[in-house]
């Protein structure tokens, strides 16, 4: 197996809808082409939280994969979020995603584990079943420490050394665990690619990673690519400068009452950049209101992040 090269930016795009709430495949294709056209964008990860993946029907999810695969035309892999509850259900979901053209799987934990925790060995079996049944290359998804679906180190090590697991998307949001567990994962599997998904805390994790897998990659991919380069060069002053430039946007999008609001804020950011015409979302998400919209728009202006059409014209 030739592992996906994720050593750069892997945006997790939003899903664009029409104003009446249907999936807008033409606009989603445009987003895919825009992001895939940038050097150092290594993959596109769809059907996750930022993409409202669990709010789509199965038919919509598979059609969205097909749309992305066609739009990127083999330039980079398309990775699908796998969210089915049961192990067999998740494996069947993965098979269908592979048939639609996906190359990788971002494997979400069984959502019952968020409340009740997981039994030892169950997460490993979930990854094994997905790989064996579908052949999708898997990304270990480490949830925040505040949840009961955050895997202990032994579980991460077991998954991270299994066949078919090529990377980990780590969002533990506990730096004590990060500084201990990331070196152990690297020691156990030197080829495991380490990806941070700490959208709101990127700077502290930038110097230990191969790349980023973030919803943030929707709205400021150009600056995040530069941030990754600074981190890999161990250039703290340069990384700090980019972080400070992004800080108004980080605060407006991610320092909110609920992380779920970040998805709505991402769409508003894309409206301000001219990528989307409107920020239509699906229930249970709610609009943020005019005040929040004005704050988000002002944050992009403060960060000097302009409209995409202006950036293209400048090129």
N, C-alpha and C positions, 0 to 999 in steps of 0.2 A: 504494500500500500504506500503510495506517495502521499504523505501527510500534507494537508492544507498549510500554506505559509500564511500565518496570521500575524507576522511581525511588523505591525504597523497599525493603522486605524481600521477598525471594523465598526462602521456605524450601524445602529439599530433603527432603521427608518420608521417614521410614522406611516400609518395607512391613510391615504387620501380618500375622502368620500365626496360624492356629489352633494349639492345643497339639500337634496331630499334623502340623504343618508345611505345611498347605495355606494358600493365600492367603485371608485373612479380609476379604472385600470389605465387609462391614457395618462392621467397625472402621475400615477404610481410609476409608470414606465419612465416618465420624464425625470422623476426623482432618482430612479435607479441609474439612468444614464449620466445624470449630473454627478452623482457621487462616484460611480465607477470610473468616470473619466479623470479622476484625480490620481496622480502618482501617490503611492503609499497608502491608498485605500485598498485593503487586502481582501475584504469580503463584505457582503451585506447580510445582516441578520434580521430576518423578518418574522412576524407572527409572535412576537414577545409582548412585554408590557407596553413599551413605547408604541408598538404597532397595533395595539388593541386586539391582539391575536385571539384571545379567548372570547371576544365579542363578535367574531366572524363565524359564519356557517362553515361546515366542512368544504362545501363546494367553493365558497369564496376563498378559503385558505389555499386550496389547491390551485385555483385560477390565479391567485396572487403570486404563487411560486412560479407558475408558468409565465406570467407577465414579466417577472424579474429575470428569469432565465433567458427569455427572448431578448429583453432589453440590454443585458450585459454581454450577450453573445459570446459567452465563454471566457470573457476577460478576467473575471474573478468568480469564486464560488458563491453560491447562494446557500445560506444556512437557515434552516427552519427551526423555530421554537417548537419543541415537543412538550405538550402540556397535559396529555391524557392521564387520567387518574390511575387506573390499574396498570400493572406491568404489561399484561397482554394488550390492553387498549393502547398503551403508548407505543408498543412495538408495531401494532397494526397502523397506527397513525404515521409512524416513521416510514413504513413500507410505501404508503400512499404518497408521502412527501418525496421519497426517492424516485418513485415513478413519475412524479411531476417535474423532476429535474433538480431537486436539491442535492447538494453534495455533503453538507454537514447538518448536525443536529445540536442545538443548544438545549440540553436536557433539563427541564424544570423538575423540581421535586414533586412528588405526589402532594397535592395541596392539603390533604388531610394531615400531613406531617406538620404543617405550619401551626396547627392548634394542638395536636396530640403527640407530636414527636414521631420518630421512626424506630422500627425494630432493627437491631443489628443485622447487617447483611442485606437488607431490603434495597437500599440504594444501589449497591453493587450489582444486584440482580437486574435492576431496572436498566442500567447502562449495558450490561451484557446482552439482555434481550433485544434492545434497540439495535445494537451493533450486529448481532447475529441474524436478526430477522430482516434488517433493511440494508446493512452495509453503509449506513450514514456514519461519517466520522463524527465522533461525539466530543462535546465540550462540557467538562465538569462545571456545574453552576453552583458556586458557594454563596448561599444566602446570608443575609445579615445575622450577626451574632444574637440580635434581639429576638430572632424567631426560633422556633423549635425544629425548623428544617435546615438549620446551619450544621453542616457535617463536622463531627470531631475529626481530629488529625488522622486517626487510624482509618476512618472511613474514606477520607480524601486520598490517603496513600493507596488504599486498596483500589479505588476507582482510577486514580491517576496512573496506575501501572497496568491496567487492563488493556487488552487488545482493543484497538479502535478508538481509544481516548487520546486526543492529540493536543488538548489545551485545557486550561481552567480559566473560567471567568470568575474572578474573586471579588465579591462585594461584602466581605465579612464586617466591615465598618467597626472593627476593634483592632487598633494598631498593635496592641500587645500580642494578639493572635497572629496578625499579619507578619510581624517581624520574626516570630518563631516558626510558623507553619510554612511560609513560602520557601525558606531555605531547605526545609525538610522535603518538600515536594520536588525541588530541583535536585536534591541529593538522590532521591528514590528513582527519578526519571529525568535524566538530563535533557531529553528531547521534548518534554512537556512544555508547551508554550504558556507563559504566564501573562494573563490579560487582566487589567484592572477594570472594574466597572463602578468605581467610586466617583460618580458624576460630580457630586458636590465636594469631594475631598481628593481631587486628582493630584495635587502637588506632592503630598507625602508618599504617594505610591509610584511616582513616575520613574524612580531611579532603580527599581527592582523588577521591571516588567519588560516583556517583549512587545507589548502593544496595548491598545485600549479597545474594549468592546462596550460601547456606550450609546445611549440615546442622544447624548450631547453631540455625537457625531453628525446628527441631522443638521444642526443649526450653525455650527462653527467648525466644519471639518478642516478648513485651511489652518486655523490656529492650533487645533489639536494635533495635526500632523507636525507642525513646528514644535509643539510641546513634547511629543514623543521623541523627536530628534534631539532636543535639548536633554531630555532624561537619559537617553542612550549614550550621549556624549558626557554625561555626568556634569553638565554645565548648569549648576544651580542658579547663577544670576540670570541666565537667559530663560530658564524655566520659570523662575519667579516673576520675571517681567511679563511673560505671557499669561501666567496665572493672574496677576494683578489686572492686566487688560481685560481678562475674561470675568473677573470677579463681579462686576455689576450684573452680567447675564447669569452667572451662577446663582447669585442671590435671588434674582427675579424669577428664575425658572425652577430652582431646586430647593431654596430655603423657604419652603411653603409649609402649610399645615399638614399636607399629606403628599407623599411622593407620587401618588396617582395624579395629583394636579400637574405634575411635571409634564405628563403627556399632552395635556391641554396647552400648557405654556409652550411646549415645543412647536405645536401647530401654529400658535400665534407668532412665534419667532419666525417660522417659515413664511407666514403671511407678510411680515415686515420685510423679509428678504426678497419677496417677490416670487418665491417658489410655489406657494399656494395662494389661491385667490380668496380662500375663506378657511376657517378653522373648525369645520363641522366635525363633531365627535359622536360617539354612540354611548347610550346609557350602559352602565351606570355613571359614566363620567358626566360632569356638569360644567357648564360654561363658568368662567372665572369672573365675568363682569367687566364693565368698562374701565373701572379704576385699575384693576390688575392688568388689563390689556394695555393701558397707557403706561403703566410701570414697566412692562416688558418691552414695549417699543422704545421707551426712553433708555432702558438698559443697553439695548443694541446700539443706539446712537452714542451712548457714553463710551462703549467699548470700541467704537469705530468700525463696527461690522456692517457693511453696506449691502445693498441689494445685489442679488446674483447677476441680474442683467447688466448692472453697472460694472461689476467685476469682469464679466465676459467682454464687455466693450473695451475695458482697459487693457485686456490681453490682446 
